[in-house]
């Protein structure tokens, strides 16, 4: 049990039929899976369940997208990583699927078809409503246990994530256990904490910013990327038309007046860039904030900001990074993101959020130097924002009132 969540240690699964929800949603170009990190993250759970009859259920992309496809190549990828066969079946709950599940032996692994091929999967319903859908009614009778290991999808109230919980004893897998443990430490642990928030999604950074400042979690919050440019605008700096447009395009429904009040209240805790890296005549130029006339597109934090952060960040017991400092994919503007990542590894406990900042950590070969690199994007943001993840809360609820007593 961890934070009220039952784990594989709280249940007997040897010889039983286990339905395991994983998230192996991956970037695919020309039918080739480009990144297998999510596949790798589920291996500890799959290996822990090797003495069961294991059926995996997962999604790939969503209807209308180019990479919305079958899971045939996913089964091949998993087979290579596990060193044993993962059989793929191109249906979800047909008679053929149910017969196949019934005939399984201990150690067998079966991957069902992309669950989003089933139209009711993505409907935003409660666990109890989803428990009445065809997917759950057809499949649940074939299983003894449901395991959710899809942390990165657990903020969604979809059928394959919440629907089995009311009807099957349900726990979380090793990946979920690891994410919850690792992400809880900087929120609940004792010691000095600094959060470094960047990237283009202003709304995401603001959620975390509010949580860690208003609840006294963070001693300091560093802002970089588009979110920093937004707060500089709120302070009255003219960042120029091209940069204003980038901010407006990424602001969504963030309230300016509320953010101005937050900035005023916590001005001593929020650290903003003092210079920028911009593209000038095809090369990088670093311009101090007071000399910036807004003519150029801001591509990175500047060298002086990098130097200051390199001194500040390692002083903390906990550092959490979410979102890159600039356009790190372009070598000319990778400095800020690289140096923040590098110096963060010197902190006592270091966490990298999912998404682009995790990609940057892998690109720079720094992933293994962090205490934890999250595999999740949206779910990680919500967790750090103090929000509950619906698919995990349902498991807690039903374990407490139903399955924990059985």
C-alpha positions in Angstrom: 0.0 0.0 0.0 1.3 3.4 -0.9 -0.6 6.7 -0.2 -3.8 4.6 0.2 -3.2 2.8 -3.1 -3.1 -1.0 -3.1 -0.2 -2.4 -5.1 0.8 -5.8 -6.4 2.1 -6.6 -2.9 -1.5 -6.4 -1.6 -2.9 -9.1 -3.8 -2.3 -12.7 -4.8 -2.0 -13.1 -8.6 -0.1 -16.4 -9.2 -2.0 -18.5 -11.7 -4.7 -16.0 -12.1 -6.1 -14.2 -15.2 -4.8 -10.6 -14.8 -5.9 -7.6 -17.0 -3.2 -5.0 -17.1 -3.8 -1.5 -18.4 -0.6 -0.1 -19.7 0.3 3.1 -21.6 2.5 2.3 -24.6 1.2 5.2 -26.7 4.2 6.1 -28.8 5.4 8.5 -31.6 5.0 6.6 -34.9 6.3 7.7 -38.3 5.9 5.5 -41.4 4.7 2.6 -39.1 7.9 2.8 -37.1 7.8 3.3 -33.3 10.4 6.1 -32.6 10.5 6.0 -28.8 10.3 2.8 -26.6 10.7 4.5 -23.2 7.1 3.9 -22.2 7.4 0.3 -23.1 10.5 -0.1 -21.0 8.8 1.6 -18.0 6.2 -1.2 -17.8 8.7 -4.1 -17.8 9.0 -4.3 -14.0 5.2 -4.8 -13.7 5.0 -7.3 -16.5 7.9 -9.3 -15.1 6.4 -9.2 -11.6 3.3 -10.8 -13.1 5.2 -13.6 -15.0 3.4 -16.3 -13.0 -0.1 -15.2 -14.1 -2.1 -15.3 -17.4 -1.5 -11.8 -18.4 -3.6 -9.7 -20.8 -2.5 -6.2 -21.7 -4.9 -3.5 -22.8 -3.7 -0.2 -24.2 -4.3 2.7 -26.6 -2.4 4.4 -29.5 -3.2 8.0 -30.3 -6.9 8.9 -31.0 -9.4 8.8 -33.8 -8.6 11.2 -36.6 -4.8 11.3 -36.0 -2.3 9.9 -38.5 -0.7 7.6 -35.9 -4.1 6.1 -34.8 -3.3 2.6 -35.7 -3.3 -1.1 -34.5 -1.1 -2.4 -31.8 0.6 -5.1 -33.9 4.0 -3.4 -33.9 3.6 -2.6 -30.2 3.4 -6.4 -29.5 6.6 -6.9 -31.5 8.4 -4.1 -29.6 7.3 -5.5 -26.2 8.4 -9.1 -27.3 11.9 -7.8 -28.1 12.2 -5.9 -24.8 10.9 -8.7 -22.7 12.8 -11.5 -24.5 9.6 -13.5 -24.7 6.5 -13.6 -27.0 3.7 -11.1 -26.6 0.9 -12.4 -28.7 -1.2 -9.7 -30.5 -4.9 -10.2 -31.3 -6.6 -7.7 -33.5 -9.9 -7.5 -31.5 -10.9 -6.4 -28.1 -13.8 -8.4 -26.7 -15.0 -10.8 -29.4 -15.7 -14.5 -28.8 -12.3 -15.3 -30.3 -10.6 -13.0 -27.7 -12.6 -14.6 -24.8 -11.8 -18.1 -26.0 -8.1 -17.2 -26.4 -8.0 -15.8 -22.8 -9.7 -18.9 -21.4 -7.0 -21.1 -23.1 -4.0 -19.2 -21.7 -1.4 -20.8 -19.5 0.8 -19.3 -16.8 3.4 -17.1 -18.3 1.4 -16.3 -21.5 1.1 -12.6 -22.5 -1.6 -11.4 -24.8 -2.0 -7.8 -26.1 -5.5 -6.8 -27.2 -6.3 -4.3 -30.0 -6.1 -0.5 -29.6 -8.8 0.1 -27.0 -9.7 3.4 -28.6 -11.0 1.5 -31.7 -14.0 1.0 -29.3 -16.1 4.1 -29.5 -17.2 4.2 -25.8 -13.7 4.1 -24.4 -13.1 7.9 -24.4 -16.5 9.0 -23.1 -16.0 10.9 -19.9 -18.1 8.8 -17.5 -17.9 7.7 -13.9 -16.4 4.3 -13.0 -19.9 3.0 -12.3 -21.3 4.2 -15.6 -18.3 2.7 -17.5 -18.8 -0.6 -15.6 -22.0 -1.0 -17.6 -20.4 -0.7 -21.0 -19.8 -3.6 -23.4 -16.0 -3.5 -23.0 -16.2 -4.0 -19.2 -19.2 -6.4 -19.2 -17.7 -8.7 -21.9 -14.1 -8.7 -20.6 -14.5 -8.6 -16.8 -15.9 -12.2 -16.5 -12.6 -13.5 -18.0 -10.4 -12.0 -15.3 -9.6 -12.3 -11.6 -7.7 -9.0 -11.1 -7.4 -5.6 -12.8 -4.0 -3.8 -12.5 -3.6 -0.1 -13.6 0.0 0.7 -14.6 -0.9 3.5 -17.0 0.1 6.4 -14.8 0.4 8.8 -17.7 -3.3 8.2 -18.6 -4.7 8.1 -15.1 -6.0 11.6 -15.2 -8.6 10.4 -17.7 -12.0 8.8 -16.7 -12.0 6.4 -19.6 -13.6 2.9 -19.7 -10.3 0.9 -19.7 -8.9 2.9 -16.8 -11.9 3.2 -14.4 -14.6 0.8 -15.6 -13.1 -2.5 -14.3 -12.5 -1.2 -10.8 -16.1 -1.6 -9.5 -16.3 -5.2 -10.8 -12.8 -6.6 -10.3 -10.3 -6.5 -7.4 -8.0 -3.6 -8.6 -4.5 -2.5 -7.7 -1.7 -0.4 -9.3 1.4 -1.7 -10.9 5.1 -1.0 -10.3 5.2 2.0 -12.6 2.3 3.8 -10.9 3.8 2.9 -7.5 7.2 4.4 -8.6 5.7 7.6 -10.0 3.5 8.3 -7.0 6.4 7.6 -4.6 8.9 9.8 -6.6 6.6 12.7 -7.3 5.3 12.8 -3.7 8.8 13.4 -2.2 9.3 17.0 -3.4 5.7 17.8 -2.4 5.8 16.2 1.1 9.4 15.8 2.1 11.4 17.9 4.5 14.0 20.4 3.2 14.5 23.3 0.8 12.6 23.0 -2.5 13.0 24.8 -5.8 10.7 24.3 -8.9 11.9 25.3 -12.4 8.9 25.7 -14.7 9.2 26.4 -18.4 8.0 25.3 -21.8 5.1 26.8 -23.8 2.1 25.5 -21.9 1.4 28.5 -19.6 -1.7 26.9 -18.0 0.3 23.9 -16.9 3.1 25.9 -15.3 0.6 28.2 -13.6 -1.2 25.2 -12.0 2.0 24.0 -10.4 3.1 27.5 -9.5 -0.1 28.2 -7.6 0.1 24.8 -5.7 3.7 25.1 -4.6 3.6 28.7 -3.6 0.1 28.9 -2.0 0.7 25.7 0.0 4.2 26.7 1.1 5.9 23.8 -0.7 8.5 25.8 -2.7 11.0 28.2 -1.4 11.7 29.5 -4.9 10.1 29.0 -8.3 12.2 29.7 -11.5 10.2 30.6 -14.6 11.7 30.1 -18.1 10.4 29.7 -21.6 7.1 31.1 -22.8 5.7 31.1 -19.2 8.5 33.5 -18.1 7.8 35.8 -21.1 4.2 35.9 -20.0 5.1 37.0 -16.5 7.5 39.6 -17.8 4.7 41.0 -19.8 2.6 41.2 -16.7 5.4 43.1 -15.0 5.1 45.7 -17.8 8.1 44.7 -20.0 7.6 45.1 -23.8 8.8 41.8 -25.3 7.8 42.7 -28.8 5.0 41.7 -31.1 6.4 38.3 -32.2 6.9 37.2 -28.6 3.6 38.6 -27.5 1.9 36.5 -30.1 3.6 33.3 -28.9 2.4 34.1 -25.4 -1.2 34.8 -26.5 -1.3 31.6 -28.6 -0.3 29.5 -25.5 -2.2 31.3 -22.8 -5.5 29.5 -23.0 -7.8 30.7 -20.2 -5.2 31.9 -17.7 -6.5 34.9 -15.9 -4.1 38.0 -16.1 -5.5 39.7 -13.0 -5.1 36.6 -10.9 -1.6 36.1 -12.1 -0.6 39.7 -11.4 -1.8 39.3 -7.8 0.2 36.0 -7.5 3.3 37.7 -8.9 2.9 40.6 -6.5 2.3 38.4 -3.5 5.2 36.1 -4.2 7.6 38.5 -6.0 10.4 37.5 -3.6 9.9 33.8 -4.5 9.6 34.0 -8.3 12.8 34.1 -10.3 12.5 35.5 -13.9 15.2 35.7 -16.6 17.5 38.7 -16.7 18.5 38.2 -20.4 17.5 36.2 -23.5 19.1 34.2 -26.2 17.7 35.3 -29.6 18.4 34.6 -33.2 20.1 37.6 -34.8 21.4 37.4 -38.4 21.3 33.6 -38.2 23.4 33.3 -35.0 22.7 33.4 -31.3 22.9 36.7 -29.5 22.4 37.2 -25.8 20.6 40.4 -24.9 20.0 41.8 -21.3 16.3 42.4 -20.5 16.8 46.1 -20.1 18.3 46.4 -23.6 15.8 44.1 -25.3 13.7 46.1 -27.8 11.4 43.2 -28.8 12.7 42.9 -32.4 13.8 39.3 -32.1 12.1 36.1 -31.3 13.1 34.9 -27.8 14.5 31.4 -28.2 16.2 30.7 -24.8 17.1 32.2 -21.5 20.4 34.2 -21.7 23.9 33.3 -20.5 23.7 35.6 -17.4 20.4 33.9 -16.4 22.1 30.5 -17.0 25.0 31.5 -14.7 22.7 32.7 -11.9 20.6 29.5 -12.0 23.7 27.4 -12.1 24.7 28.9 -8.7 21.2 28.8 -7.2 19.7 25.4 -8.1 22.4 23.1 -6.5 21.8 24.7 -3.1 18.4 23.0 -2.7 17.5 19.6 -1.2 14.8 19.1 -3.9 14.6 20.4 -7.4 11.6 19.7 -9.8 11.9 20.6 -13.5 9.0 20.9 -15.8 9.2 22.3 -19.4 12.4 23.3 -21.3 14.0 26.8 -21.0 14.0 27.3 -24.8 14.0 25.7 -28.2 16.5 23.1 -27.1 16.1 21.0 -30.3 18.1 23.8 -32.1 21.8 23.5 -30.9 22.1 27.3 -30.8 19.4 27.5 -28.2 20.0 24.4 -26.1 22.2 26.1 -23.6 19.6 27.1 -21.1 17.8 23.7 -21.0 21.0 21.8 -20.9 22.6 23.8 -18.1 19.4 23.7 -16.0 19.3 19.9 -16.4 23.0 19.5 -15.6 23.0 21.7 -12.5 19.7 20.1 -11.2 21.5 16.7 -11.0 23.6 18.2 -8.2 20.6 18.8 -5.9 19.8 16.3 -3.2 16.7 14.9 -4.9 16.0 15.8 -8.5 12.8 15.2 -10.5 12.2 15.7 -14.2 8.6 16.0 -15.3 7.4 14.2 -18.4 7.0 15.5 -22.0 9.6 17.8 -23.6 11.9 18.2 -20.6 12.2 14.4 -20.2 13.0 14.2 -24.0 15.7 16.9 -23.4 17.2 14.9 -20.5 17.4 11.8 -22.8 18.8 13.8 -25.7 21.6 15.2 -23.5 22.3 11.8 -22.0 21.4 13.0 -18.5 18.4 10.9 -17.6 20.2 8.4 -15.4 21.7 11.2 -13.3 18.3 12.2 -11.9 16.5 10.7 -8.9 13.4 10.4 -11.1 12.4 11.1 -14.7 8.6 10.9 -15.0 7.1 9.0 -18.0 4.0 11.2 -17.8 3.0 14.6 -19.2 -0.5 15.7 -18.2 -0.8 13.3 -15.3 2.5 14.5 -13.9 1.4 18.2 -14.1 -1.8 17.4 -12.4 0.0 15.5 -9.6 2.4 18.3 -9.0 -0.5 20.7 -9.1 -2.1 18.9 -6.1 -4.9 17.5 -8.2 -6.3 14.0 -7.8 -5.9 11.5 -10.6 -9.3 10.0 -11.2 -8.2 6.5 -12.2 -6.1 6.2 -9.0 -8.7 7.7 -6.7 -11.3 5.1 -7.9 -8.9 2.3 -7.0 -8.4 3.8 -3.5 -12.1 4.2 -3.0 -13.1 0.6 -4.1 -10.2 -1.0 -2.3 -11.3 0.7 0.9 -15.0 -0.2 0.6 -15.0 -3.4 -1.3 -11.8 -5.2 -2.5 -9.6 -4.7 0.5 -12.0 -6.6 2.6 -12.3 -9.6 0.3 
